[in-house]
Amino acid sequence: MAIQSSFLSRLLVTTAFPLALATLGSFAANAEIVGPLTGTIGTTGTDDAPGTAGGPGGPVTPTAGPNTDPSNTATGTGGAGGAGGSGVAAGDGAGKGGDGGNATSTATTSITTGAASASATATGGAGGVSGVPGAGGLGASGGAGGAATGASSAGNTDGSAVNSTATATGGNGGVSNFNGSGGAGGTPTATASGSSGSGDVTSSVSATGGNGGNGKFGSNGGAGASAALDNAATGSTTGALSLSQTAVGGSGGSTSGGSPSGAAGPGAHASSTFNVDDSTAASVLTINTATGGAGGSSDNGAPGAGGSGVALTTLTSAGEAFSVSTANGGAGGSTGSGTGAAGGTATATTNVTSPRITLFAGVNAATAVGGAGGSSLNGSGGAGGGANAASIASSSGSFVEYSTATATGGAGGSASGAGNTGGAGGTATAPATGTSTGLISEVYVSSSATGGNGGAGNNGANGGAGGSASIANAPASSTGADGHLTITQDAFGGAGGATSGGAPSGAGGAGGNATSTFSVSSDTASNLTGSVTANGGAGGGTDNGTVGKGGNGTAAVTLVDNAPGVSADVVGSATANGGNSGSKSSGYPGKGGNASAVVNVTGNGAGGSATADASGGFGATPGSASASATVDNATAGAVSATSQVNNGAGWSAEAVASAPVLGPASASSTSSFGLGQAPLVPLAEGQIADVVKLTPTAPTFATGAMSAEGVAGSVETLEATADINFTTTSTEPIYLNLVDYNFSGTSFASLTLEVTASDGFSHNFTCSTLICAENLFNMTDNPLIFASAGAQFVDLTYSYTSGGGDPPGFAFNYNIADTPYFGSGVPEASTWAMMFLGFLGLGWLGYRRARVV
């Protein structure tokens, strides 16, 4: 039922509705009011007078309840403001648009038994459009949007469900013509409360700011209205309590026409805050969302910036606790000329304390997404908004606890025209922590940060840089005695903006760096697991310009378990990938990002394992890769380190080092491109090391080194492999030259070196005495065996077994070349080398004096 005046509405609410409800029993009560259709229209100006302002829209105040009905609904919409009058004669000004009417809706339900609900919806009236001035006359502003207020309350005293909902939407501002300003959006206010003796209670609030009015022919755009909620949804029960808040900022008004156009309006800020301390509910759920308004766009004026979004939650509950916060920055406005506006920032946090915390499976505790930067048709792009998400969870019960944070930076806006640049991607950070003091508790902490992509560059413009992603040194996490603690951190740099068009095209943007590091020391956990990943962003590609370089990836984790009297297992892993160089039709002609992965594990005398994996980014200048894995104070487990490098044009290498944990253990692996012979790696107890360096611009194809030393008093096998791929341009000999070697200790058990190569070559050398090994690495000859031109590979597998006693070890270095290496001594013929005759594709040569260390 729609009623056109506040007087009639009050009459119906106070007489007709109660009469009907008394007659019909427990039917729902509804009050719906729409204000006067429009405000009065301003009069047109005369030869001697400007147009007059439009009249305001009428306010409305529908009210439903309190009464005996189980459900009450109130809906109100303010009247629209009238249009301003126009000027007629030259020099006559225009009239302002009328303001939209305000709306206030109230719904109340209060009963003793049975389900109860109340819903209030309020929408402010739209502002009126301004008049058009006469030639040379002054313009006027559009009318402001009407404010909206929604309030609901529902309750019972038994165990039945309660639902209370309030929605408020501010009216949009009116359009302005000729040198005025668009009307401001209307402000929203909403509250909802629910209560029950023991039933489930849901209170939900939504507040949306009105959009700013557009500006035409030189008028500015109106500002969007902000939306702010602060503990607007409340409730009480001994059952389940669900509270929800959504705040949305209004968009700024756009502009068009004029030389130049007016400035577009900014997007409005949105904030939603919960501070909940509940001691009675069996469980509490909070859902908190804030979205900033989009900035207005312009055809040739200044665009509006995106509004920020902030969602903050602090929840303390005596029962189970569930909490989700989400924040979104508004998009920056675009423009036809000049620089696009920046996207809004986003901040989302959750801080939850409860005897038991269980976040929704697959739903993050805190999520933040920065707004995209605005694009430009003839200028630079706007920067993407930054994103920050943080989650803190603390419990005291012996239950499962999850703490999750996810942040994504906004994408940069595109650019066009030589000398301009795409917007930079927004940065991202997402720390998360979880603590528990309960026995046999399980704590899962995960976080992910992704930098925004850089904006594209068109018609000679450069691409924007990808945003960086960083999660470093988050506050410590812990678990109760005999508990399990699992931490996962992932960081991904944004891709650089690609370029196209122009003669030449602009340069591709650089990929964003990624860093994921943390250190945790636990005195209680019986199982401690930590995993980090860091992937640098890819560089921007291009059709005929310069490609962008790949971002670096840095991943590092340190885990220490000092739990007394507990047989703890500690497992750490780190994965790092450098971003690829930007691509073009010729492949990857730029610089790949570097990668570093480091794992340090300290156990409490039980199991410990560490795995590190690093891959440099593709590129004509490939990114280097280094991986290191170390375990101390453990008696079981394994260490493994893998590194890879690839130029995307047929040259690649992978080095893998692994060893068991029978005491101190470490594995290191490095792969790179460069010049010079790889030196010997010093021997160290419990260490396996593997180094490969590709040398496509040197006389050699590759150089490398392998080193292995066992733990004193232990019999163990350490292994290293090197898979090397390269290309030759003509038929030529290929030699594996053994350059030098070291050894330590006397408890040598066995050594195996297996070599496979192109054209089906394969041979395995095994020594069971140190003298045999020295002879093997002192052999020399020049069989001059040739390989066909094209793709080649040489794979080495080195296996060393210690025999107990003092720490025994053996290390050597080598190169792969088309010429033999004789070292500093006089070559000595060896029958070992004759084994290679008849095998196509590899020559074996080496000589170097031995050194005992």
C-alpha positions in Angstrom: 0.0 0.0 0.0 1.5 3.4 -1.0 0.3 6.5 0.9 1.2 9.9 -0.3 1.4 12.1 2.8 2.9 11.8 6.3 -0.5 12.8 7.8 -2.3 9.9 6.2 0.5 7.6 7.1 0.3 8.5 10.7 -3.4 8.0 10.6 -3.1 4.6 9.1 -0.3 3.5 11.4 -2.2 4.7 14.5 -5.8 3.6 13.5 -6.2 1.5 10.4 -3.3 -0.8 10.9 -4.0 -1.7 14.6 -7.7 -2.2 13.7 -6.8 -4.6 10.9 -4.3 -6.4 13.0 -6.8 -6.8 15.8 -9.2 -8.2 13.3 -6.8 -10.5 11.5 -4.8 -11.7 14.5 -1.1 -12.3 14.1 -0.8 -11.0 10.5 2.3 -9.0 9.8 2.1 -5.2 10.0 3.5 -3.1 7.2 4.0 0.7 6.8 5.0 1.9 3.4 5.3 5.6 2.5 6.5 7.4 -0.6 6.9 11.1 -0.1 5.4 13.7 -2.4 6.3 12.7 -6.0 8.6 15.7 -6.5 9.3 19.1 -5.0 7.9 22.1 -6.8 9.6 23.0 -10.0 11.4 26.3 -10.1 10.0 29.0 -12.2 11.6 30.0 -15.5 13.4 33.3 -15.3 12.3 36.5 -17.1 14.3 39.1 -18.9 15.2 40.7 -15.6 15.3 37.7 -13.2 17.1 34.3 -13.0 15.3 31.0 -12.8 14.2 30.1 -9.3 15.3 27.0 -7.2 13.3 23.8 -7.3 11.4 22.9 -4.2 12.5 20.2 -1.8 11.1 16.7 -1.9 8.9 15.8 1.0 10.2 13.9 4.0 8.6 10.6 5.2 8.6 8.8 8.6 6.9 5.4 8.3 6.6 3.5 11.6 5.6 -0.1 12.1 5.1 -1.4 15.7 5.5 -1.8 18.5 2.4 -4.1 18.7 1.6 -7.7 19.2 2.4 -8.8 15.6 5.3 -11.2 15.2 6.6 -9.3 12.1 6.7 -5.6 11.4 8.0 -3.9 8.2 8.5 -0.2 7.6 9.5 1.2 4.2 9.9 4.9 3.3 11.2 6.8 0.3 11.8 10.6 0.4 10.4 12.7 -2.4 12.6 13.9 -5.2 13.7 17.5 -5.3 12.2 19.8 -8.0 14.1 20.9 -11.0 15.6 24.4 -10.9 14.3 27.1 -13.3 16.2 28.1 -16.4 17.4 31.5 -17.4 16.0 33.1 -20.6 17.8 36.3 -21.4 21.5 36.6 -21.9 23.2 36.8 -18.5 20.3 35.3 -16.6 21.4 32.7 -14.1 19.8 29.3 -13.5 17.9 28.0 -10.4 19.4 25.4 -8.1 17.8 21.9 -8.1 15.7 21.1 -5.0 17.1 18.8 -2.3 15.7 15.3 -2.1 13.5 14.5 0.9 14.7 12.7 3.9 13.4 9.3 4.9 13.2 7.7 8.3 11.8 4.2 8.8 11.3 2.5 12.1 10.1 -1.1 12.7 9.7 -2.6 16.1 8.6 -6.1 17.2 8.4 -7.1 20.8 6.6 -10.3 21.7 6.8 -13.0 24.4 6.7 -16.2 22.4 7.3 -17.3 18.8 9.5 -16.1 16.1 9.9 -12.3 15.8 11.1 -10.2 12.9 11.4 -6.5 12.1 12.6 -4.8 8.9 13.1 -1.1 8.2 14.0 0.3 4.8 14.7 4.0 4.1 15.7 5.6 0.8 16.4 9.3 0.5 14.9 11.2 -2.3 17.0 12.2 -5.3 18.1 15.8 -5.7 16.7 17.9 -8.5 18.5 18.9 -11.6 19.6 22.5 -11.9 18.2 24.9 -14.5 20.1 26.0 -17.6 21.4 29.6 -17.5 21.0 32.1 -20.3 24.0 32.8 -22.4 26.8 34.0 -20.2 24.7 33.5 -17.0 25.7 31.8 -13.8 25.0 28.1 -13.5 23.6 26.5 -10.3 24.2 23.3 -8.4 22.1 20.2 -8.5 20.1 19.4 -5.4 21.5 17.3 -2.6 20.2 13.8 -2.2 18.1 13.2 0.9 19.3 11.5 4.0 18.1 8.0 5.0 17.7 6.5 8.4 16.5 3.0 9.1 16.1 1.5 12.5 14.7 -2.0 13.5 14.3 -3.8 16.7 12.9 -7.3 17.3 12.7 -9.5 20.4 11.1 -12.4 22.3 11.7 -14.1 25.6 11.5 -17.8 24.6 13.7 -20.0 22.4 12.3 -18.9 19.0 14.3 -17.2 16.3 14.6 -13.4 16.0 15.5 -11.5 12.9 16.1 -7.7 12.8 17.1 -5.9 9.6 17.7 -2.2 8.8 18.6 -0.8 5.4 19.4 2.9 4.6 20.2 4.3 1.1 21.0 8.0 0.7 19.4 9.7 -2.3 21.6 10.6 -5.3 22.6 14.2 -5.9 21.1 16.1 -8.8 22.8 17.0 -12.1 24.3 20.4 -12.5 24.4 22.3 -15.8 27.0 25.0 -16.8 29.6 25.9 -14.1 27.9 24.7 -11.0 28.3 21.5 -9.0 26.4 18.3 -8.9 24.5 17.7 -5.7 26.1 15.7 -2.9 24.8 12.3 -2.2 22.6 11.7 0.8 23.9 10.3 4.1 22.7 6.9 5.3 22.2 5.8 9.0 21.1 2.4 10.0 20.8 0.4 13.3 19.4 -3.0 14.1 19.0 -4.9 17.4 17.6 -8.3 18.3 17.1 -10.2 21.5 15.8 -13.6 22.6 15.8 -15.7 25.7 17.6 -18.7 24.0 16.7 -18.5 20.3 19.0 -17.8 17.5 19.3 -14.0 16.9 20.2 -12.3 13.6 20.8 -8.6 13.3 21.8 -7.1 9.9 22.5 -3.5 8.9 23.2 -2.1 5.5 24.1 1.6 4.8 24.8 2.9 1.3 25.8 6.5 0.6 24.1 8.4 -2.2 26.0 9.0 -5.4 27.1 12.5 -6.2 25.3 14.2 -9.1 27.0 14.5 -12.5 28.3 17.8 -13.8 27.8 18.9 -17.4 29.3 21.7 -19.5 31.9 22.8 -17.0 30.1 21.9 -13.8 31.9 19.8 -11.2 30.7 16.4 -10.1 29.1 16.0 -6.7 30.8 14.1 -3.9 29.4 10.7 -3.0 28.2 10.3 0.6 30.2 8.4 3.1 28.8 5.4 5.0 29.9 4.8 8.5 28.7 2.0 10.8 30.0 1.6 14.4 28.4 -1.3 16.3 25.2 -0.6 14.5 24.1 -4.3 14.6 23.6 -5.6 18.1 21.9 -8.6 19.8 21.7 -10.8 22.9 20.8 -14.4 23.5 22.1 -17.6 25.1 21.7 -19.3 21.7 23.5 -18.4 18.4 24.1 -14.7 17.7 24.8 -13.5 14.1 25.7 -9.8 13.5 26.2 -8.3 10.0 27.2 -4.8 8.9 27.7 -3.6 5.3 28.8 -0.1 4.5 29.1 1.2 0.9 30.3 4.7 0.1 28.6 6.6 -2.7 30.2 7.1 -6.1 31.4 10.5 -7.1 29.6 12.3 -9.9 31.1 12.2 -13.4 31.6 15.2 -15.7 31.4 15.8 -19.4 31.3 18.7 -21.8 33.1 22.0 -21.4 36.6 23.1 -22.2 37.7 21.7 -19.9 35.1 19.7 -18.2 34.6 20.2 -14.5 36.4 18.1 -11.9 34.6 14.8 -11.2 33.5 14.0 -7.6 35.5 11.7 -5.3 34.2 8.4 -4.2 33.2 8.3 -0.6 34.9 6.6 2.3 33.2 3.6 3.8 33.9 2.2 7.3 32.3 -0.5 9.4 33.5 -1.3 12.9 32.5 -4.0 15.3 33.6 -4.1 19.0 31.7 -7.0 20.4 32.2 -8.5 23.9 29.6 -11.2 24.5 29.5 -13.4 27.6 26.2 -15.2 27.1 25.8 -16.5 23.5 26.7 -20.1 22.7 28.3 -18.8 19.5 28.9 -15.4 17.9 29.3 -14.7 14.1 30.2 -11.3 12.8 30.3 -10.4 9.1 31.7 -7.0 8.5 32.0 -5.4 5.0 33.1 -2.0 3.8 33.3 -0.8 0.2 34.6 2.6 -0.8 32.8 4.5 -3.6 34.1 4.8 -7.1 35.5 8.1 -8.2 33.7 9.9 -10.9 35.1 9.9 -14.5 35.6 12.8 -16.9 36.0 13.2 -20.6 38.7 15.9 -20.3 38.7 17.1 -16.7 40.2 15.8 -13.5 38.7 12.4 -12.4 37.7 11.6 -8.8 39.8 9.4 -6.6 38.3 6.1 -5.3 37.1 6.0 -1.7 38.8 3.9 0.9 37.1 0.9 2.6 37.9 0.0 6.2 36.4 -3.0 8.0 37.6 -3.5 11.6 36.4 -6.2 13.9 37.3 -7.0 17.5 35.3 -9.9 18.9 35.5 -11.4 22.4 33.1 -14.3 23.0 32.6 -16.8 25.8 31.4 -19.3 23.3 32.5 -20.2 19.8 33.5 -17.3 17.6 33.3 -16.8 13.9 34.5 -13.6 12.3 34.9 -12.3 8.7 35.9 -8.8 7.7 36.0 -7.7 4.0 37.2 -4.3 2.7 37.2 -3.0 -0.9 38.6 0.2 -2.2 36.7 2.1 -4.7 37.9 2.4 -8.3 39.6 5.6 -9.4 37.9 7.6 -12.1 39.0 7.5 -15.7 39.7 10.5 -17.9 40.0 11.3 -21.6 43.0 13.6 -21.0 45.4 13.8 -18.1 46.1 11.3 -15.4 43.6 8.7 -14.2 42.7 8.9 -10.5 44.1 6.5 -7.9 42.0 3.6 -6.6 41.0 3.6 -2.9 42.9 1.7 -0.3 41.4 -1.2 1.6 42.0 -2.3 5.2 40.4 -5.3 6.9 41.2 -6.7 10.3 39.9 -9.3 12.6 40.9 -9.7 16.2 39.1 -12.6 17.9 39.4 -14.0 21.4 37.4 -17.1 22.4 37.7 -20.4 24.2 37.1 -21.8 20.7 37.6 -20.2 17.4 36.4 -21.7 14.1 36.3 -19.6 11.0 34.3 -20.7 8.0 36.1 -23.4 6.0 37.2 -21.8 2.8 36.3 -18.2 3.9 39.0 -15.9 5.0 38.9 -14.1 8.3 40.2 -10.8 6.8 40.1 -9.9 3.1 41.2 -6.6 1.6 41.1 -5.6 -2.1 42.4 -2.3 -3.3 40.5 -0.3 -5.9 41.7 -0.2 -9.5 43.3 3.0 -10.8 41.5 5.0 -13.4 42.6 4.8 -17.1 43.4 7.6 -19.4 42.9 8.0 -23.2 45.7 10.6 -23.4 47.7 10.5 -20.3 49.0 8.3 -17.5 47.0 5.8 -15.6 46.1 6.0 -11.9 47.7 3.9 -9.3 45.9 0.9 -7.8 44.9 1.1 -4.2 47.0 -0.7 -1.6 45.5 -3.5 0.5 46.1 -4.5 4.1 44.5 -7.5 5.7 45.3 -8.7 9.2 43.9 -11.5 11.3 44.6 -12.3 14.9 43.0 -15.3 16.6 43.4 -16.3 20.3 41.7 -19.2 22.0 42.0 -21.1 25.3 40.1 -24.3 24.5 41.3 -27.6 23.2 39.8 -27.1 19.8 40.7 -26.2 16.2 41.5 -22.6 15.5 41.9 -20.9 12.1 43.3 -17.5 11.3 43.4 -16.3 7.7 44.3 -13.1 5.9 44.2 -12.3 2.2 45.1 -9.0 0.5 45.1 -8.0 -3.2 46.4 -4.7 -4.4 44.4 -2.8 -7.0 45.4 -2.9 -10.7 46.9 0.2 -12.1 45.0 2.1 -14.8 46.0 2.0 -18.4 47.8 4.9 -20.1 48.0 6.1 -23.7 50.5 8.3 -25.6 54.3 8.6 -25.6 55.8 9.9 -22.4 52.9 8.6 -20.3 52.9 5.6 -17.9 50.4 3.0 -16.8 49.5 3.2 -13.1 51.5 1.2 -10.6 49.8 -1.8 -9.1 48.8 -1.5 -5.5 50.9 -3.0 -2.8 49.6 -5.8 -0.5 50.4 -7.1 2.9 48.5 -9.7 4.9 49.9 -10.8 8.3 48.0 -13.5 10.3 48.6 -15.0 13.7 47.0 -17.6 15.9 47.6 -18.6 19.5 46.0 -21.2 21.7 46.7 -22.3 25.3 44.4 -25.3 25.2 45.8 -28.9 25.4 45.8 -30.9 22.2 44.7 -27.8 20.2 45.3 -27.4 16.5 46.1 -23.9 15.2 46.1 -23.2 11.4 47.4 -19.8 10.3 47.4 -18.8 6.6 48.0 -15.6 4.8 48.2 -14.5 1.1 49.2 -11.2 -0.4 49.1 -10.4 -4.1 50.3 -7.1 -5.6 48.2 -5.4 -8.2 49.1 -5.6 -11.8 50.6 -2.6 -13.5 48.5 -0.7 -16.0 48.9 -1.3 -19.7 50.7 1.3 -21.9 49.0 2.0 -25.3 50.2 4.0 -28.3 53.8 4.6 -27.0 53.0 4.8 -23.3 55.0 2.8 -20.8 53.5 0.0 -18.8 53.0 0.4 -15.0 55.1 -1.4 -12.4 53.5 -4.4 -10.7 52.8 -3.9 -7.0 54.9 -5.6 -4.4 53.6 -8.2 -2.0 55.1 -8.6 1.4 54.4 -10.7 4.5 57.3 -10.4 6.9 57.9 -11.0 10.5 54.2 -11.3 11.5 53.6 -11.6 15.3 54.4 -15.1 16.6 51.9 -17.9 16.6 51.7 -20.7 19.2 49.7 -23.6 20.5 49.1 -25.3 23.8 51.0 -28.3 25.1 50.9 -31.3 22.8 49.3 -29.1 20.1 49.7 -28.8 16.4 50.7 -25.5 14.8 50.6 -25.1 11.0 51.6 -21.8 9.3 51.3 -21.0 5.6 52.4 -17.7 3.9 52.2 -16.9 0.2 53.2 -13.7 -1.5 52.8 -12.9 -5.2 54.2 -9.8 -6.9 51.9 -8.1 -9.5 52.7 -8.4 -13.2 54.1 -5.4 -15.0 51.9 -3.7 -17.5 52.2 -4.7 -21.1 52.6 -2.2 -24.0 51.3 -2.1 -27.5 51.0 0.4 -30.4 53.3 3.3 -31.1 56.5 3.5 -33.1 58.1 2.1 -31.0 55.8 0.9 -28.2 56.6 2.0 -24.6 58.6 -0.1 -22.2 56.9 -2.9 -20.3 56.5 -2.4 -16.6 58.6 -4.2 -14.1 57.1 -7.1 -12.2 56.6 -6.6 -8.5 58.8 -8.2 -5.9 57.5 -10.7 -3.5 58.7 -11.4 0.1 57.4 -14.0 2.5 59.4 -14.6 5.7 58.6 -15.6 9.2 60.3 -17.0 12.3 58.5 -19.0 15.0 59.8 -20.5 18.2 57.4 -22.8 20.1 57.8 -24.2 23.6 54.6 -26.3 23.4 53.8 -27.7 20.0 54.2 -31.4 19.3 54.0 -30.8 15.6 55.3 -27.6 14.0 54.9 -27.0 10.3 55.7 -23.9 8.3 55.5 -23.2 4.6 56.3 -20.0 2.7 56.0 -19.1 -1.0 57.2 -16.0 -2.8 56.7 -15.5 -6.5 57.9 -12.4 -8.2 55.6 -10.8 -10.8 56.3 -11.2 -14.5 57.6 -8.2 -16.4 55.3 -6.6 -18.9 55.5 -7.8 -22.5 55.5 -5.6 -25.6 54.9 -5.8 -29.4 57.9 -3.7 -30.4 59.2 -1.9 -27.3 61.4 -2.9 -24.4 60.2 -5.7 -22.1 59.9 -5.3 -18.4 62.1 -7.2 -15.9 60.7 -9.9 -13.7 60.3 -9.3 -10.0 62.4 -11.1 -7.3 61.0 -13.8 -5.0 62.4 -14.1 -1.5 61.1 -16.9 0.8 62.5 -17.7 4.2 61.3 -19.6 7.3 62.8 -20.4 10.6 61.1 -22.9 12.9 62.3 -23.7 16.4 60.6 -26.2 18.7 61.7 -26.3 22.3 58.8 -28.3 23.7 60.1 -30.1 26.7 59.2 -33.8 27.2 57.4 -33.9 23.8 58.6 -35.8 20.8 58.0 -33.0 18.3 58.1 -33.2 14.5 59.2 -30.0 12.8 58.7 -29.5 9.0 59.7 -26.4 7.1 59.5 -25.6 3.4 60.2 -22.5 1.2 59.5 -22.0 -2.4 60.7 -18.9 -4.4 60.2 -18.1 -8.0 61.6 -15.1 -9.8 59.2 -13.5 -12.3 59.8 -14.1 -16.0 61.0 -11.3 -18.2 58.4 -9.7 -20.3 57.8 -11.5 -23.6 57.7 -10.5 -27.2 57.6 -12.4 -30.4 61.3 -13.2 -30.0 60.9 -14.9 -26.6 62.0 -13.5 -23.3 64.7 -10.8 -24.2 64.8 -9.1 -20.7 65.9 -9.8 -17.2 64.3 -12.6 -15.2 63.8 -12.1 -11.4 66.1 -13.7 -8.9 64.8 -16.3 -6.4 66.0 -17.2 -2.9 64.5 -19.9 -0.7 65.9 -20.5 2.8 64.7 -23.0 5.5 66.2 -23.3 9.0 64.7 -25.9 11.3 65.7 -26.6 14.9 64.0 -29.6 16.5 63.9 -30.9 20.1 65.7 -34.1 19.4 63.0 -35.9 17.4 62.1 -35.4 13.7 63.1 -32.5 11.5 62.8 -31.9 7.8 63.5 -28.9 5.5 62.8 -28.4 1.8 63.9 -25.4 -0.2 63.0 -24.8 -3.9 64.1 -21.8 -6.0 63.6 -21.0 -9.7 65.0 -17.9 -11.4 62.7 -16.2 -13.9 63.1 -16.7 -17.6 65.0 -14.1 -19.6 67.9 -13.5 -21.9 69.5 -12.5 -18.7 67.9 -15.2 -16.5 67.3 -14.7 -12.8 69.6 -16.6 -10.5 68.3 -19.2 -8.0 69.6 -20.2 -4.6 68.1 -22.7 -2.1 69.3 -23.7 1.4 67.8 -26.1 3.8 69.2 -26.8 7.3 68.1 -29.0 10.2 69.7 -29.0 13.7 69.0 -30.9 16.9 67.0 -33.7 15.1 67.6 -37.4 14.7 65.3 -38.2 11.8 64.1 -36.6 8.6 65.6 -35.1 5.5 67.0 -32.0 3.9 66.6 -31.1 0.2 67.5 -28.0 -1.9 66.6 -27.5 -5.5 67.5 -24.6 -7.8 66.6 -24.0 -11.4 67.6 -21.4 -14.1 66.4 -21.0 -17.6 66.9 -18.4 -20.3 63.9 -19.6 -22.3 66.1 -20.3 -25.4 67.4 -23.8 -24.8 69.8 -23.2 -22.0 68.7 -24.4 -18.5 70.0 -26.2 -15.4 68.6 -27.8 -12.4 70.7 -28.6 -9.3 69.3 -30.8 -6.5 71.0 -31.7 -3.2 69.5 -34.0 -0.6 70.6 -35.8 2.6 69.1 -37.7 5.5 69.0 -36.1 9.0 71.2 -38.2 11.4 72.5 -35.1 13.2 73.3 -31.7 11.8 72.2 -31.7 8.2 72.1 -29.1 5.4 71.6 -29.0 1.7 72.3 -26.1 -0.6 71.8 -25.5 -4.3 72.6 -22.7 -6.6 71.9 -22.2 -10.3 72.9 -19.2 -12.3 74.3 -17.8 -15.6 77.7 -16.2 -15.6 81.4 -16.4 -16.3 84.3 -18.1 -14.5 84.9 -21.5 -13.1 82.8 -22.5 -10.1 85.1 -23.0 -7.1 85.2 -25.9 -4.8 82.6 -25.9 -2.1 84.2 -26.2 1.4 83.4 -29.5 3.1 81.2 -29.3 6.3 79.7 -32.0 8.5 76.3 -33.2 7.4 76.3 -30.9 4.3 75.5 -31.7 0.7 76.1 -28.8 -1.8 75.4 -28.5 -5.5 76.4 -25.6 -7.8 75.7 -25.1 -11.5 76.7 -22.1 -13.6 75.8 -21.9 -17.3 78.3 -20.0 -19.4 76.9 -19.5 -22.9 79.3 -16.6 -23.7 82.5 -18.3 -22.5 84.6 -21.1 -24.0 82.9 -23.5 -21.6 79.2 -24.4 -21.7 78.8 -24.8 -18.0 80.8 -25.1 -14.8 79.8 -26.7 -11.4 80.8 -28.1 -8.1 79.5 -30.8 -5.8 80.4 -31.4 -2.1 79.3 -34.0 0.4 80.4 -34.8 4.0 78.7 -37.2 6.4 78.0 -36.9 10.1 80.6 -38.3 12.5 79.9 -41.8 13.6 77.0 -42.3 11.1 76.6 -44.2 7.9 74.6 -42.2 5.5 74.2 -41.4 1.8 74.2 -37.9 0.4 73.2 -37.2 -3.2 73.5 -34.3 -5.7 72.3 -34.1 -9.3 72.9 -31.6 -12.0 70.7 -31.6 -15.2 72.3 -29.3 -17.7 70.8 -28.3 -21.1 72.6 -26.2 -23.8 72.9 -25.8 -27.5 75.8 -26.1 -29.9 76.1 -24.3 -33.3 78.3 -26.9 -35.0 79.6 -30.4 -34.7 82.2 -30.2 -32.0 83.7 -32.2 -29.1 82.1 -32.0 -25.7 84.3 -32.7 -22.6 83.5 -33.2 -19.0 86.6 -31.8 -17.4 87.3 -32.6 -13.7 89.1 -29.6 -12.4 89.9 -30.1 -8.8 88.9 -32.1 -5.7 89.1 -32.1 -1.9 88.5 -34.8 0.8 88.2 -35.0 4.5 88.4 -37.7 7.1 89.3 -41.4 6.5 85.9 -43.2 7.0 85.3 -43.4 3.3 82.7 -46.0 2.3 81.7 -45.4 -1.4 81.4 -42.8 -4.1 79.4 -43.0 -7.3 79.4 -40.6 -10.3 76.9 -41.4 -13.0 77.1 -39.4 -16.3 74.5 -39.4 -19.0 74.6 -37.2 -22.1 73.2 -36.6 -25.6 73.0 -39.3 -28.2 72.4 -42.0 -25.6 75.7 -41.8 -23.7 75.6 -43.3 -20.2 78.3 -44.4 -17.8 78.6 -45.1 -14.0 81.8 -44.8 -12.0 81.9 -46.4 -8.5 84.7 -46.3 -6.0 84.7 -48.1 -2.6 88.1 -46.7 -1.5 89.5 -43.3 -1.2 92.5 -44.2 -3.4 90.1 -45.3 -6.2 88.3 -41.9 -5.9 91.6 -40.0 -6.1 92.6 -41.9 -9.2 89.2 -41.3 -10.8 89.5 -37.6 -10.3 93.1 -37.5 -11.4 92.5 -39.2 -14.8 93.1 -37.4 -18.1 93.0 -38.0 -21.8 91.7 -36.4 -25.0 89.5 -38.8 -27.0 88.2 -36.0 -29.2 84.7 -37.4 -29.4 82.3 -35.1 -31.3 78.6 -34.2 -30.9 76.2 -33.0 -33.6 75.1 -29.4 -33.6 71.8 -28.6 -31.8 70.3 -29.3 -28.4 72.6 -31.1 -25.9 72.3 -32.3 -22.4 74.7 -33.6 -19.7 73.3 -35.0 -16.5 75.4 -35.8 -13.4 74.4 -37.8 -10.4 76.8 -37.8 -7.4 76.2 -40.2 -4.5 78.5 -40.3 -1.5 78.3 -42.7 1.4 80.2 -42.1 4.6 81.4 -45.0 6.7 81.1 -43.6 10.3 84.0 -42.5 12.4 85.4 -39.1 11.8 83.3 -36.9 9.4 84.4 -38.1 5.9 83.7 -36.1 2.8 84.6 -35.6 -0.8 84.2 -32.5 -3.0 85.0 -31.7 -6.6 84.4 -29.2 -9.3 84.1 -29.5 -13.1 83.3 -27.9 -16.4 81.7 -28.9 -19.6 83.5 -27.5 -22.6 84.5 -28.0 -26.2 88.2 -28.1 -25.2 90.1 -30.2 -22.6 91.3 -28.9 -19.3 94.8 -29.9 -18.2 95.2 -27.7 -15.1 98.7 -26.7 -13.9 100.4 -30.1 -14.0 101.6 -32.4 -16.7 98.9 -34.6 -18.3 99.2 -38.2 -17.5 97.6 -40.9 -19.7 94.9 -42.9 -18.0 93.1 -46.1 -19.1 90.0 -44.8 -17.3 89.4 -42.4 -20.1 89.4 -45.2 -22.7 86.0 -46.3 -21.3 84.5 -43.3 -23.2 85.7 -44.4 -26.6 82.8 -45.5 -28.7 80.3 -43.4 -26.8 79.1 -40.5 -29.0 78.7 -37.2 -27.4 81.1 -36.9 -24.4 84.8 -36.7 -23.7 86.1 -37.1 -20.2 89.2 -35.2 -19.1 90.6 -34.0 -15.8 93.7 -33.4 -13.8 94.4 -31.6 -10.6 96.5 -32.4 -7.6 94.6 -33.5 -4.5 94.6 -31.6 -1.3 93.9 -33.2 2.1 91.8 -31.0 4.5 
